[in-house]
Amino acid sequence: MDKQLPARPNLEHLRSQAKTLLTKFRAGDPSAAETLAKHLPEGANLAPNQIRLADAQAAIARQSGFAAWPGLARHVERLRSMEGTWAFQSLEVDGQAMPTSMLGNSHLLIDGDRFRMSPRKRCTRASL
């Protein structure tokens, strides 16, 4: 299954989604019940008071393309830890080393799962 996260995933927002899903399910919301049935089939026969937050988190993780919540959490934490501006120490393109003189004017900006190259300004992160 493809990973389906927003461009700038936020673990607190995903936790909030799981809490909202659980609250709506317990209140009898049909769309919440459908989401849990689709992404948490083992919970289909449980009563609303038997579904826990961990179950809702598992459903959110599976809905996002992950097997379980810990994998989703690790993925989001890794993405967020890489955010910032990175300078190049070396670069290879198709196995060919680029001259260092070409790297001095460029840096890589990482924002969530988006990245872009731009002329060097001020680098605030460790070098790649």
N, C-alpha and C positions, 0 to 999 in steps of 0.2 A: 504494500500500500504506500502511496506517495505521502510524504510529510505535508501537512496542510496547516501551516502556522502563519500568523500575520507577519509582515515584514520586520517588525521590531517586537518579537515575542517578549512578554513580561510574565514572570512566574507568579507574581502576586495577582495579576489579572486572571491567569489561568486558574489559580486557587479560588478566586472569587467566582469564576464561572462554575466550578465544581460545587461550591457552596450554594449558588443560586439554583443549579440543577437539582441538588438534593432537596432544597426548600420547596421548589415547584413540584417535584415528584411527590413529596409528602403531602402537599396541598391538593394532589389529584390532577395536576396539569397533564393533559394528554400528550403534549409534545415532549415533555420531560420523560414521561413513561416510554414513549417511542424511542427517544434517544438512549435511554438506559437499556431497553430491550434489544436495540440494534447493536450497541457497543458493549453491553455487559450481559450476554445471554444467560450466564450462570445466575444472574439475579432476577430472572424473569418470574420465578416462582416464589420470590421472597415478598413478605408483606412490607408496606412502606416503612414501618418502624424498624425493619431488619436491614434496610439499606443504610450503609454508613458513609461518611465523607470519603473514606478510602475507596469505596465502590464508585462514587461519583467521580473522583479523581481518575480512576482507572478508565471510566467511560470517556472522560474528556481526553485522556491520553490516546485511547484507541481511535476516537473520532479525529484526532490530529495526526494519526498515522503511526503511532508508537505502540509497542506491545504492552507497556505498563507506565505508570506515573514516574518511577525513578528514571527511566530512560528519557522521558520528556523533560524532566527537571534537569538532568545532566546536559542535555542538548541545549536547552535555553541558557543555562549557566555558562556553558562554553561559548555560545554566541556572544553573550553579553560581556564576557571577560576579554574578548578580542576587540571590542569596540575601541575606536580611537584613531589616531593618525600614526602610521607606520612608515619608517624610512627604509630604503633598500640598502643592504650591504652588498648583495649580489643578486643576479637575476639570470635565469635561463629561459629561453624561448625555443621550443621544439628541440631541446638538447643543446642549443648553442648558447654559450655564455655571452651576455651582453657586456659591452665595455663599461667600466665604472663611470666613465665620463658621461654616459647617457643616463645614469641613475641619479646624478647629483641634483637634477632639477625636478624630480618626481617624488611623489609619496602616495601611499595607499590609504584611503579613508574607509574605515569599516564602521557600519551603523546597522546593528542587528544582523540580518542575513544579506544586507546590501553592501556593495563595495564599489568604489570608483577610484580612478587615478586622476591626479591633478598636479599642477606645478607645486613645487615645494614651498611651503610657508613655514610654519613652526611645527616641529614634530614633538609630540608629547608622550609617545609610547616607545617601548624598546624597539630596536631594529629587528627586521625580519632576517 
